[in-house]
Amino acid sequence: MPSILIIEDEAKMLRLLELNLAEEGYTVHSAGDAEVGLTRLRQESIDLVVTDLKLPGMDGLEFLQAVKRIEGSIPVVVMTAYGTVETAVEAMKAGASNYVLKPFSLEEIKLVIRKELDVHRLREENRSLREALGKRYEFRNIVAKSARMQEVLATVGRVAPTNSTVLLGGESGVGKDLIARAIHENSRRPNGPFVKINCTAIPENLLESELFGYEKGAFTGATTSKPGKFELADKGTIFLDEIGDVPPGIQVKLLGVLQERQFERLGATRRLKVDVRLVAATNRDLRAALEQGTFREDLYYRLNVVPINIPPLREHKEDIPYLVDYFIERFARDSGKPIQGITPAGLDLLTEFHWPGNVRELENIIERAVAFSTGQVIDVRDIHLDISPSRPSAASTDFLPEGLTLEQWEDEMIKEALRRANGNKSQAARLLGLSRNALRYRLSKMGLTDEG
């Protein structure tokens, strides 16, 4: 069993942790201050450190920096009181793996320790990732022969059996939902539910009730109680797509679920416990969102336990022939057409395309080609690529649409984005390259209410 070092100057708390972790089977070493803790770390073989942030002499942050100098890869869980979350975030920046807020339950800290040991084991295994790439990783419905995608699947194979939170990154259309389902199907809970929710597809005022449910009478129209997605995903996996667009109020409740595995329905007075594995995905740069203040820093560190970045299709074009064969076989079978493959010229056309919509765009184009094809192979004439119109040259005399000022033209673009997004503010903001708050400000200047 792993060996754990506890640094805590409060004798009763130290003894309580020693006894309970020993009962779990861990080898426990302890110290009342940082200096003694560093001596233990040098003398013993330690797999994980649990330390208070407020210590006599050398404080917790200094101790954390010293630990990283001695053993850079060792996971460190910090304990801190409520009201000092900012300090905990500083500790995470300094290299802490996780934190728990005092007062905490023994079950909570045991869960955090198990999770961090799982992640540590995963990272140790990943040191041999390059050698392991000689093995081909395969998952249902995922076509990935290239080295870039094999690296992604190797990480999936290692993280799936753990309960660690996974954050999937990558452009729209790269297959984040397929990777999330592969993680679930190869986890220790494959028979549990897999619940997917697209955070941008649900209006902001309904998202909280969709995620956490509500009690009868919680709001006008709530004639019965309804469980939320987290309840429905109990003993399984919940996949939150487009997590970067979740509004701040919901971010607070998500943080609570990740920390305590508990939440309240809207209008409820009692807290519900859930056992769910969270996989989140985003096509946004969450670090930029942190700088803009639109995404909580503490939630980011809770989500970013195991990050997996899925490359765009243009960076692993060697997979295109295999993807084309897979999609042709599937759509030919579904349509009943005797299509056997694609001509070399057709494949060259697809390989040379830049694929702004990634694998999803390739899938749609092959489905369209199968529908148009009249022979046994797909040819160039059957392939209709979505070529965006070229931008006007610098010499063009068209600067603004005739009769419009810059402000009027911007207003028209905002209205067009809202129309294309069917009124969804988050999607419209993404089309315009704005944050949701920036779009709200523009709407208010135009005299349009958020509901309008």
Secondary structure, DSSP 8 states (H G I E B T S, - for coil): --EEEEE-S-HHHHHHHHHHHHHTT-EEEEESSHHHHHHHHHHS--SEEEEESS-SSS-HHHHHHHHHHH-TT--EEEEEETT-HHHHHHHHHHT--EEEEES--HHHHHHHHHHHHHHHHHHHHHTTHHHHTTS---BTTB---SHHHHHHHHHHHHHTTS---EEEE--TTS-HHHHHHHHHHTSS-TTS-EEEEETTSS-HHHHHHHHH-B-TTSSTT--S-B--HHHHTTTSEEEEETGGG--HHHHHHHHHHHHHSEE--BT-SS-EE---EEEEEESS-HHHHHHHTSS-HHHHHHHTTEEEE---GGG-GGGHHHHHHHHHHHHHHHHT----EE-HHHHHHHHHS--TTHHHHHHHHHHHHHHH--SSEE-GGG-----------TT-S--S-TT--HHHHHHHHHHHHHHHTTT-HHHHHHHHT--HHHHHHHHHHTT--TT-
